[in-house]
Amino acid sequence: MVETFSLQTLSKDEKIQLLYELGFKSDGIYVLDPEGKKIKDKYIDVDVKLENMLILPSSTIILDNNPMSIASYLEEHPDVF
């Protein structure tokens, strides 16, 4: 069973550590890929900020927590939940 929790309960340092564990990085503001480039939410075309990141269960897909982005992802992947 997959455990879920809110990233809002994590400190900034804990979020950065989580990203490193998943193979990503952060400059303290934005989520970065392993090469140091900003991660862009493919659904709403914005750079994902550390404070707004959403990591979906059983994946390393990182999105902005914008409702439009989440709805678009769920429409594309209806079997996630």
Biopython code that builds the backbone (N, CA, C, O; Angstrom):
import numpy as np
from Bio.PDB.StructureBuilder import StructureBuilder

atoms = [
    (1, "MET", "N", (0.831, -1.176, 0.000)),
    (1, "MET", "CA", (0.000, 0.000, 0.000)),
    (1, "MET", "C", (0.883, 1.248, 0.000)),
    (1, "MET", "O", (1.876, 1.312, 0.724)),
    (2, "VAL", "N", (0.525, 2.214, -0.795)),
    (2, "VAL", "CA", (1.276, 3.455, -0.896)),
    (2, "VAL", "C", (0.842, 4.401, 0.214)),
    (2, "VAL", "O", (-0.348, 4.633, 0.424)),
    (3, "GLU", "N", (1.818, 4.935, 0.913)),
    (3, "GLU", "CA", (1.515, 5.919, 1.947)),
    (3, "GLU", "C", (1.514, 7.304, 1.313)),
    (3, "GLU", "O", (2.432, 7.649, 0.570)),
    (4, "THR", "N", (0.500, 8.086, 1.601)),
    (4, "THR", "CA", (0.452, 9.455, 1.093)),
    (4, "THR", "C", (0.489, 10.426, 2.266)),
    (4, "THR", "O", (0.005, 10.127, 3.357)),
    (5, "PHE", "N", (1.068, 11.585, 2.018)),
    (5, "PHE", "CA", (1.108, 12.636, 3.031)),
    (5, "PHE", "C", (1.220, 13.971, 2.320)),
    (5, "PHE", "O", (1.589, 14.037, 1.147)),
    (6, "SER", "N", (0.906, 15.009, 3.027)),
    (6, "SER", "CA", (0.948, 16.352, 2.462)),
    (6, "SER", "C", (2.371, 16.893, 2.514)),
    (6, "SER", "O", (3.030, 16.831, 3.552)),
    (7, "LEU", "N", (2.837, 17.422, 1.393)),
    (7, "LEU", "CA", (4.155, 18.048, 1.371)),
    (7, "LEU", "C", (4.146, 19.368, 2.132)),
    (7, "LEU", "O", (5.203, 19.890, 2.485)),
    (8, "GLN", "N", (2.966, 19.905, 2.383)),
    (8, "GLN", "CA", (2.857, 21.168, 3.116)),
    (8, "GLN", "C", (3.326, 21.022, 4.558)),
    (8, "GLN", "O", (3.661, 22.014, 5.205)),
    (9, "THR", "N", (3.353, 19.795, 5.065)),
    (9, "THR", "CA", (3.804, 19.573, 6.440)),
    (9, "THR", "C", (5.324, 19.498, 6.543)),
    (9, "THR", "O", (5.868, 19.492, 7.647)),
    (10, "LEU", "N", (6.017, 19.440, 5.402)),
    (10, "LEU", "CA", (7.474, 19.336, 5.400)),
    (10, "LEU", "C", (8.116, 20.718, 5.392)),
    (10, "LEU", "O", (7.580, 21.665, 4.816)),
    (11, "SER", "N", (9.261, 20.814, 6.034)),
    (11, "SER", "CA", (10.031, 22.058, 5.982)),
    (11, "SER", "C", (10.687, 22.178, 4.606)),
    (11, "SER", "O", (10.721, 21.217, 3.838)),
    (12, "LYS", "N", (11.197, 23.350, 4.313)),
    (12, "LYS", "CA", (11.896, 23.578, 3.042)),
    (12, "LYS", "C", (13.064, 22.597, 2.895)),
    (12, "LYS", "O", (13.251, 22.006, 1.832)),
    (13, "ASP", "N", (13.842, 22.428, 3.958)),
    (13, "ASP", "CA", (14.985, 21.510, 3.907)),
    (13, "ASP", "C", (14.543, 20.066, 3.691)),
    (13, "ASP", "O", (15.207, 19.315, 2.977)),
    (14, "GLU", "N", (13.429, 19.673, 4.302)),
    (14, "GLU", "CA", (12.913, 18.310, 4.111)),
    (14, "GLU", "C", (12.443, 18.098, 2.674)),
    (14, "GLU", "O", (12.634, 17.018, 2.114)),
    (15, "LYS", "N", (11.834, 19.111, 2.076)),
    (15, "LYS", "CA", (11.408, 19.010, 0.675)),
    (15, "LYS", "C", (12.616, 18.859, -0.241)),
    (15, "LYS", "O", (12.601, 18.053, -1.172)),
    (16, "ILE", "N", (13.656, 19.633, 0.028)),
    (16, "ILE", "CA", (14.878, 19.546, -0.781)),
    (16, "ILE", "C", (15.513, 18.169, -0.624)),
    (16, "ILE", "O", (15.963, 17.585, -1.610)),
    (17, "GLN", "N", (15.557, 17.642, 0.589)),
    (17, "GLN", "CA", (16.104, 16.299, 0.820)),
    (17, "GLN", "C", (15.296, 15.248, 0.071)),
    (17, "GLN", "O", (15.865, 14.332, -0.523)),
    (18, "LEU", "N", (13.973, 15.374, 0.095)),
    (18, "LEU", "CA", (13.108, 14.448, -0.640)),
    (18, "LEU", "C", (13.420, 14.494, -2.132)),
    (18, "LEU", "O", (13.504, 13.452, -2.782)),
    (19, "LEU", "N", (13.589, 15.685, -2.670)),
    (19, "LEU", "CA", (13.935, 15.813, -4.090)),
    (19, "LEU", "C", (15.255, 15.117, -4.400)),
    (19, "LEU", "O", (15.361, 14.404, -5.398)),
    (20, "TYR", "N", (16.262, 15.319, -3.551)),
    (20, "TYR", "CA", (17.556, 14.658, -3.754)),
    (20, "TYR", "C", (17.408, 13.142, -3.732)),
    (20, "TYR", "O", (18.044, 12.444, -4.522)),
    (21, "GLU", "N", (16.580, 12.635, -2.840)),
    (21, "GLU", "CA", (16.349, 11.181, -2.760)),
    (21, "GLU", "C", (15.698, 10.649, -4.035)),
    (21, "GLU", "O", (15.906, 9.494, -4.407)),
    (22, "LEU", "N", (14.911, 11.493, -4.702)),
    (22, "LEU", "CA", (14.241, 11.095, -5.946)),
    (22, "LEU", "C", (15.084, 11.398, -7.185)),
    (22, "LEU", "O", (14.654, 11.129, -8.307)),
    (23, "GLY", "N", (16.275, 11.952, -6.989)),
    (23, "GLY", "CA", (17.160, 12.233, -8.112)),
    (23, "GLY", "C", (17.006, 13.623, -8.695)),
    (23, "GLY", "O", (17.512, 13.903, -9.782)),
    (24, "PHE", "N", (16.314, 14.493, -7.983)),
    (24, "PHE", "CA", (16.131, 15.872, -8.429)),
    (24, "PHE", "C", (16.928, 16.805, -7.530)),
    (24, "PHE", "O", (17.585, 16.361, -6.588)),
    (25, "LYS", "N", (16.866, 18.102, -7.824)),
    (25, "LYS", "CA", (17.577, 19.111, -7.045)),
    (25, "LYS", "C", (16.653, 20.295, -6.806)),
    (25, "LYS", "O", (15.518, 20.321, -7.281)),
    (26, "SER", "N", (17.154, 21.269, -6.067)),
    (26, "SER", "CA", (16.448, 22.529, -5.877)),
    (26, "SER", "C", (17.466, 23.623, -5.614)),
    (26, "SER", "O", (18.505, 23.394, -4.995)),
    (27, "ASP", "N", (17.147, 24.818, -6.096)),
    (27, "ASP", "CA", (17.976, 25.984, -5.795)),
    (27, "ASP", "C", (17.415, 26.741, -4.591)),
    (27, "ASP", "O", (17.852, 27.850, -4.285)),
    (28, "GLY", "N", (16.446, 26.129, -3.915)),
    (28, "GLY", "CA", (15.798, 26.759, -2.778)),
    (28, "GLY", "C", (14.496, 27.443, -3.154)),
    (28, "GLY", "O", (13.685, 27.768, -2.286)),
    (29, "ILE", "N", (14.296, 27.661, -4.447)),
    (29, "ILE", "CA", (13.055, 28.269, -4.938)),
    (29, "ILE", "C", (12.364, 27.339, -5.926)),
    (29, "ILE", "O", (11.165, 27.084, -5.811)),
    (30, "TYR", "N", (13.115, 26.836, -6.891)),
    (30, "TYR", "CA", (12.554, 25.994, -7.954)),
    (30, "TYR", "C", (13.001, 24.541, -7.818)),
    (30, "TYR", "O", (14.030, 24.247, -7.211)),
    (31, "VAL", "N", (12.210, 23.644, -8.394)),
    (31, "VAL", "CA", (12.573, 22.237, -8.507)),
    (31, "VAL", "C", (13.412, 22.103, -9.774)),
    (31, "VAL", "O", (13.033, 22.605, -10.832)),
    (32, "LEU", "N", (14.552, 21.425, -9.663)),
    (32, "LEU", "CA", (15.490, 21.286, -10.776)),
    (32, "LEU", "C", (15.668, 19.824, -11.143)),
    (32, "LEU", "O", (15.575, 18.938, -10.293)),
    (33, "ASP", "N", (15.928, 19.585, -12.431)),
    (33, "ASP", "CA", (16.221, 18.221, -12.864)),
    (33, "ASP", "C", (17.659, 17.881, -12.463)),
    (33, "ASP", "O", (18.360, 18.742, -11.933)),
    (34, "PRO", "N", (18.113, 16.652, -12.702)),
    (34, "PRO", "CA", (19.468, 16.267, -12.285)),
    (34, "PRO", "C", (20.583, 17.126, -12.897)),
    (34, "PRO", "O", (21.679, 17.207, -12.341)),
    (35, "GLU", "N", (20.306, 17.764, -14.035)),
    (35, "GLU", "CA", (21.306, 18.621, -14.675)),
    (35, "GLU", "C", (21.235, 20.063, -14.185)),
    (35, "GLU", "O", (22.037, 20.897, -14.606)),
    (36, "GLY", "N", (20.285, 20.366, -13.301)),
    (36, "GLY", "CA", (20.168, 21.712, -12.759)),
    (36, "GLY", "C", (19.210, 22.623, -13.504)),
    (36, "GLY", "O", (19.149, 23.819, -13.218)),
    (37, "LYS", "N", (18.456, 22.077, -14.461)),
    (37, "LYS", "CA", (17.478, 22.882, -15.205)),
    (37, "LYS", "C", (16.138, 22.862, -14.472)),
    (37, "LYS", "O", (15.765, 21.856, -13.868)),
    (38, "LYS", "N", (15.424, 23.979, -14.531)),
    (38, "LYS", "CA", (14.122, 24.067, -13.870)),
    (38, "LYS", "C", (13.142, 23.069, -14.469)),
    (38, "LYS", "O", (13.066, 22.912, -15.687)),
    (39, "ILE", "N", (12.389, 22.391, -13.597)),
    (39, "ILE", "CA", (11.325, 21.479, -14.022)),
    (39, "ILE", "C", (10.121, 22.323, -14.405)),
    (39, "ILE", "O", (9.691, 23.185, -13.638)),
    (40, "LYS", "N", (9.581, 22.079, -15.582)),
    (40, "LYS", "CA", (8.408, 22.804, -16.060)),
    (40, "LYS", "C", (7.204, 21.867, -16.018)),
    (40, "LYS", "O", (7.268, 20.739, -16.506)),
    (41, "ASP", "N", (6.112, 22.342, -15.434)),
    (41, "ASP", "CA", (4.867, 21.577, -15.422)),
    (41, "ASP", "C", (4.344, 21.540, -16.849)),
    (41, "ASP", "O", (4.030, 22.581, -17.426)),
    (42, "LYS", "N", (4.249, 20.344, -17.421)),
    (42, "LYS", "CA", (3.878, 20.228, -18.836)),
    (42, "LYS", "C", (2.427, 20.579, -19.112)),
    (42, "LYS", "O", (2.060, 20.820, -20.262)),
    (43, "TYR", "N", (1.599, 20.610, -18.084)),
    (43, "TYR", "CA", (0.179, 20.879, -18.301)),
    (43, "TYR", "C", (-0.153, 22.368, -18.286)),
    (43, "TYR", "O", (-1.057, 22.807, -18.996)),
    (44, "ILE", "N", (0.567, 23.141, -17.488)),
    (44, "ILE", "CA", (0.266, 24.575, -17.420)),
    (44, "ILE", "C", (1.468, 25.436, -17.787)),
    (44, "ILE", "O", (1.404, 26.662, -17.699)),
    (45, "ASP", "N", (2.562, 24.803, -18.196)),
    (45, "ASP", "CA", (3.744, 25.482, -18.715)),
    (45, "ASP", "C", (4.320, 26.528, -17.755)),
    (45, "ASP", "O", (4.618, 27.652, -18.158)),
    (46, "VAL", "N", (4.471, 26.150, -16.495)),
    (46, "VAL", "CA", (5.128, 27.024, -15.522)),
    (46, "VAL", "C", (6.261, 26.246, -14.860)),
    (46, "VAL", "O", (6.202, 25.022, -14.739)),
    (47, "ASP", "N", (7.290, 26.971, -14.434)),
    (47, "ASP", "CA", (8.361, 26.349, -13.669)),
    (47, "ASP", "C", (7.806, 25.978, -12.297)),
    (47, "ASP", "O", (7.116, 26.776, -11.663)),
    (48, "VAL", "N", (8.109, 24.768, -11.845)),
    (48, "VAL", "CA", (7.570, 24.281, -10.572)),
    (48, "VAL", "C", (8.412, 24.825, -9.422)),
    (48, "VAL", "O", (9.620, 24.602, -9.353)),
    (49, "LYS", "N", (7.749, 25.538, -8.529)),
    (49, "LYS", "CA", (8.413, 26.072, -7.341)),
    (49, "LYS", "C", (8.374, 25.031, -6.225)),
    (49, "LYS", "O", (7.444, 24.230, -6.133)),
    (50, "LEU", "N", (9.381, 25.061, -5.397)),
    (50, "LEU", "CA", (9.479, 24.145, -4.262)),
    (50, "LEU", "C", (8.226, 24.226, -3.393)),
    (50, "LEU", "O", (7.723, 23.201, -2.933)),
    (51, "GLU", "N", (7.726, 25.432, -3.168)),
    (51, "GLU", "CA", (6.561, 25.613, -2.291)),
    (51, "GLU", "C", (5.263, 25.124, -2.915)),
    (51, "GLU", "O", (4.280, 24.923, -2.203)),
    (52, "ASN", "N", (5.237, 24.926, -4.248)),
    (52, "ASN", "CA", (4.017, 24.497, -4.941)),
    (52, "ASN", "C", (4.109, 23.102, -5.537)),
    (52, "ASN", "O", (3.200, 22.679, -6.252)),
    (53, "MET", "N", (5.190, 22.375, -5.257)),
    (53, "MET", "CA", (5.361, 21.089, -5.929)),
    (53, "MET", "C", (4.385, 20.044, -5.411)),
    (53, "MET", "O", (3.989, 20.050, -4.246)),
    (54, "LEU", "N", (4.017, 19.161, -6.303)),
    (54, "LEU", "CA", (3.157, 18.024, -5.995)),
    (54, "LEU", "C", (3.830, 16.802, -6.593)),
    (54, "LEU", "O", (4.110, 16.773, -7.792)),
    (55, "ILE", "N", (4.093, 15.797, -5.775)),
    (55, "ILE", "CA", (4.671, 14.545, -6.254)),
    (55, "ILE", "C", (3.577, 13.502, -6.158)),
    (55, "ILE", "O", (3.033, 13.254, -5.082)),
    (56, "LEU", "N", (3.259, 12.899, -7.278)),
    (56, "LEU", "CA", (2.149, 11.957, -7.319)),
    (56, "LEU", "C", (2.554, 10.589, -6.781)),
    (56, "LEU", "O", (3.698, 10.168, -6.951)),
    (57, "PRO", "N", (1.616, 9.891, -6.129)),
    (57, "PRO", "CA", (1.918, 8.574, -5.552)),
    (57, "PRO", "C", (2.481, 7.596, -6.586)),
    (57, "PRO", "O", (2.051, 7.570, -7.739)),
    (58, "SER", "N", (3.444, 6.803, -6.148)),
    (58, "SER", "CA", (4.063, 5.756, -6.980)),
    (58, "SER", "C", (4.727, 6.303, -8.227)),
    (58, "SER", "O", (4.797, 5.616, -9.245)),
    (59, "SER", "N", (5.218, 7.538, -8.159)),
    (59, "SER", "CA", (5.868, 8.110, -9.335)),
    (59, "SER", "C", (6.900, 9.134, -8.902)),
    (59, "SER", "O", (7.003, 9.486, -7.727)),
    (60, "THR", "N", (7.656, 9.599, -9.870)),
    (60, "THR", "CA", (8.531, 10.740, -9.643)),
    (60, "THR", "C", (8.099, 11.886, -10.543)),
    (60, "THR", "O", (8.911, 12.731, -10.920)),
    (61, "ILE", "N", (6.820, 11.910, -10.886)),
    (61, "ILE", "CA", (6.269, 13.008, -11.670)),
    (61, "ILE", "C", (6.035, 14.172, -10.721)),
    (61, "ILE", "O", (5.336, 14.039, -9.717)),
    (62, "ILE", "N", (6.620, 15.304, -11.046)),
    (62, "ILE", "CA", (6.486, 16.477, -10.201)),
    (62, "ILE", "C", (5.716, 17.538, -10.972)),
    (62, "ILE", "O", (6.111, 17.939, -12.067)),
    (63, "LEU", "N", (4.613, 17.985, -10.387)),
    (63, "LEU", "CA", (3.752, 18.994, -10.996)),
    (63, "LEU", "C", (3.630, 20.189, -10.065)),
    (63, "LEU", "O", (3.987, 20.118, -8.889)),
    (64, "ASP", "N", (3.122, 21.287, -10.608)),
    (64, "ASP", "CA", (2.690, 22.408, -9.796)),
    (64, "ASP", "C", (1.362, 21.998, -9.169)),
    (64, "ASP", "O", (0.601, 21.260, -9.795)),
    (65, "ASN", "N", (1.064, 22.443, -7.975)),
    (65, "ASN", "CA", (-0.176, 22.023, -7.326)),
    (65, "ASN", "C", (-1.396, 22.832, -7.779)),
    (65, "ASN", "O", (-2.406, 22.872, -7.076)),
    (66, "ASN", "N", (-1.309, 23.458, -8.918)),
    (66, "ASN", "CA", (-2.416, 24.203, -9.514)),
    (66, "ASN", "C", (-3.540, 23.231, -9.886)),
    (66, "ASN", "O", (-3.264, 22.191, -10.484)),
    (67, "PRO", "N", (-4.795, 23.536, -9.552)),
    (67, "PRO", "CA", (-5.903, 22.617, -9.863)),
    (67, "PRO", "C", (-6.003, 22.239, -11.341)),
    (67, "PRO", "O", (-6.383, 21.112, -11.659)),
    (68, "MET", "N", (-5.673, 23.150, -12.242)),
    (68, "MET", "CA", (-5.734, 22.845, -13.676)),
    (68, "MET", "C", (-4.694, 21.786, -14.044)),
    (68, "MET", "O", (-4.967, 20.895, -14.849)),
    (69, "SER", "N", (-3.524, 21.884, -13.462)),
    (69, "SER", "CA", (-2.475, 20.906, -13.717)),
    (69, "SER", "C", (-2.877, 19.528, -13.198)),
    (69, "SER", "O", (-2.710, 18.523, -13.888)),
    (70, "ILE", "N", (-3.403, 19.491, -11.991)),
    (70, "ILE", "CA", (-3.815, 18.221, -11.391)),
    (70, "ILE", "C", (-4.946, 17.587, -12.194)),
    (70, "ILE", "O", (-4.915, 16.388, -12.471)),
    (71, "ALA", "N", (-5.938, 18.382, -12.567)),
    (71, "ALA", "CA", (-7.068, 17.868, -13.355)),
    (71, "ALA", "C", (-6.596, 17.341, -14.703)),
    (71, "ALA", "O", (-7.067, 16.299, -15.159)),
    (72, "SER", "N", (-5.678, 18.046, -15.339)),
    (72, "SER", "CA", (-5.157, 17.606, -16.638)),
    (72, "SER", "C", (-4.409, 16.290, -16.503)),
    (72, "SER", "O", (-4.550, 15.400, -17.342)),
    (73, "TYR", "N", (-3.604, 16.165, -15.435)),
    (73, "TYR", "CA", (-2.876, 14.921, -15.210)),
    (73, "TYR", "C", (-3.848, 13.766, -14.988)),
    (73, "TYR", "O", (-3.692, 12.701, -15.586)),
    (74, "LEU", "N", (-4.850, 13.967, -14.132)),
    (74, "LEU", "CA", (-5.803, 12.898, -13.830)),
    (74, "LEU", "C", (-6.633, 12.515, -15.044)),
    (74, "LEU", "O", (-7.025, 11.357, -15.190)),
    (75, "GLU", "N", (-6.902, 13.472, -15.909)),
    (75, "GLU", "CA", (-7.621, 13.168, -17.146)),
    (75, "GLU", "C", (-6.769, 12.283, -18.048)),
    (75, "GLU", "O", (-7.278, 11.374, -18.704)),
    (76, "GLU", "N", (-5.481, 12.556, -18.075)),
    (76, "GLU", "CA", (-4.554, 11.782, -18.905)),
    (76, "GLU", "C", (-4.250, 10.414, -18.290)),
    (76, "GLU", "O", (-3.985, 9.454, -19.015)),
    (77, "HIS", "N", (-4.287, 10.321, -16.965)),
    (77, "HIS", "CA", (-3.952, 9.087, -16.239)),
    (77, "HIS", "C", (-5.059, 8.756, -15.241)),
    (77, "HIS", "O", (-4.854, 8.910, -14.037)),
    (78, "PRO", "N", (-6.223, 8.307, -15.703)),
    (78, "PRO", "CA", (-7.366, 8.093, -14.806)),
    (78, "PRO", "C", (-7.182, 6.968, -13.782)),
    (78, "PRO", "O", (-7.933, 6.899, -12.809)),
    (79, "ASP", "N", (-6.209, 6.096, -13.983)),
    (79, "ASP", "CA", (-6.034, 4.960, -13.078)),
    (79, "ASP", "C", (-5.052, 5.231, -11.934)),
    (79, "ASP", "O", (-4.708, 4.307, -11.197)),
    (80, "VAL", "N", (-4.602, 6.459, -11.771)),
    (80, "VAL", "CA", (-3.619, 6.787, -10.736)),
    (80, "VAL", "C", (-4.161, 6.516, -9.345)),
    (80, "VAL", "O", (-3.469, 5.930, -8.513)),
    (81, "PHE", "N", (-5.373, 6.928, -9.089)),
    (81, "PHE", "CA", (-5.970, 6.725, -7.769)),
    (81, "PHE", "C", (-7.022, 5.691, -7.911)),
    (81, "PHE", "O", (-7.678, 5.338, -6.930)),
]
sb = StructureBuilder()
sb.init_structure("model")
sb.init_model(0)
sb.init_chain("A")
sb.init_seg("    ")
for serial, (resi, resn, name, xyz) in enumerate(atoms, 1):
    if name == "N":
        sb.init_residue(resn, " ", resi, " ")
    sb.init_atom(name, np.array(xyz, "f"), 0.0, 1.0, " ", f" {name:<3s}", serial, name[0])
structure = sb.get_structure()
